[in-house]
């Protein structure tokens, strides 16, 4: 479950997000619609823990993002507007790096990385540098990385 309580974000004199409260149950899909400047991206960045709210609370799986940031971020899969990929790593190295970030170690780790690369049709490119990937391949790699740790909440 994801819950926002009176979430607000101000940038000097501009209020980008004004006391948004909502609850999204497990299994539900929720989307933000609105014109440019409505606060959609700002809200998602706050949900992902990239941007700190001016006020209000964010709860993921009943954990408060403010008091349990590491635990909450481990439950989130996030694909940003402009994802950053380490282009000097191979696809396999990038996925191994991401696995390390989430503490995914032990038996089956390499097999799981390979399975995910296959799922996203990147297996034959796993040993190639990310810099050689097409735009579409980069998008599939970042989706792969966002879903690999089986997040409870997925944001795009």
N, C-alpha and C positions, 0 to 999 in steps of 0.2 A: 504494500500500500504506500502511496505517496500523498502527503498532506502539506499544504501551504497554509500558513496562518498569518493573515494581514501582512503579506510580503510587500515591501516597499523598497524602491531604489531611486535615490535622488542624485543628480549630477549638478552640483551648484544650485542654480535656480530652476532646473528642469526636473520634474518628477516623471521618470520613465515608466515606473511600475507603481501603482497606487493602491495599496492595501488589498492585494489579491489573496483570496482564500478559496481553496478548492481541495477536493479529495478524489483521488483516482484509485480505485480498488485494484487488486491483483487481477490480471487478465483483461483489464479494460484498456482501450486505446483512447487517448485524449490528444486533441490537436489545438493549436493556437491559430486563429485566423484574424487578420486585421491589416490595416494599411501600414506602409512604411512608418517607422517611428512610434508604433503602438506599444512597444515593449516586449514583443514576442521573444526576440533573441536574448534580450537582457534577462527575461524570466528564465529561459532555458539555461543560460550561463550561471545564474544563481543556483538553479536546481542541480547543475553538474558540479557545483563547488568551485567554479572558476572565478566567480565574482561574488563578493560579499554583499548581502543586502544592507540597506540603511537601517531597516527595522523589519520585524517579523521573523517567523520561524519556518524551517523546512524539515520535514520528517520523511525519511525513507525507511520502510520496514520498521516503523516505530522508533527509529533512532534519530536524534536531533543532529542535523548536519553541523551545527555550530559547536556542539560539545563532543561529537564523535566523528570528526571529519574523515579519518582514515577508514573506519568501518563503513561509513556511508558510501564513500567513493568506491570502495571495493564491491558494492552492490549495484553500481551504475555502469552501463555501457553507453558511451557518448560518441557521436560522430559530429565534429564541429563543421561549421561552414567551410573553413579552410584548414583541413587537417595537415598536421606536420608529420612528415615521414623522414626517417633518417636514411637519406638516399645512398650513403656509402656503406650501408648494411645490405646483405642479401635478404630476401623474403624470409628465409628460415631464421636468420640472425635477428631480424626485426621481431618475429613472433616469439623467439626465445627471450628477447629483451622484455617484451610485453608480459610473457609468462612470469619472468622474474619480478616484475613490478607487482603482480598480484600474488606472489608467493606460491605459484603453481610449480611444484617440484615433485620429484619422486618418480616411481614407476609409471610408465605410460605417457609421460609428458611429451617425449619426442614423437611417439605414435599419434598422440592427440594433435600436435602441431601439424603433422603430415596429413591427418584426416581433415583438418580444417582447411589446409591449403588445397586439398582435393575438392572439398565441398565448394570452395569459391573459385575452382578451376585455375589455381595458381601453382599446383604441384610441380609441373614441369619447369616453372620459373623460380622455384624455391632457392636455387643456388646462384641466381643472377642478382646483380645489384639492383636495388629499388630504382636507382636513377635511370635504368634502362626500361622500366615499366611504362606502359601507356597510361593515359589519364584514367581509363576504365579499370585497368589493373590496380592502380593506386587506390581507387575507390573501393574495389573489392578487398584489397589488403587492409584498409582501415576498417571496413565492416567486419572482416575476419577478426581483427584485433579487438574491436569493441564487443564482440559476442563470445570470444574465446573463453572468457572466465565465467560464462553463464550468469550474466547480471540479472538481478530481479527487476530492474528498471532500465529501459532502453530509450535513449533520446537521440533524435536527429534534428 
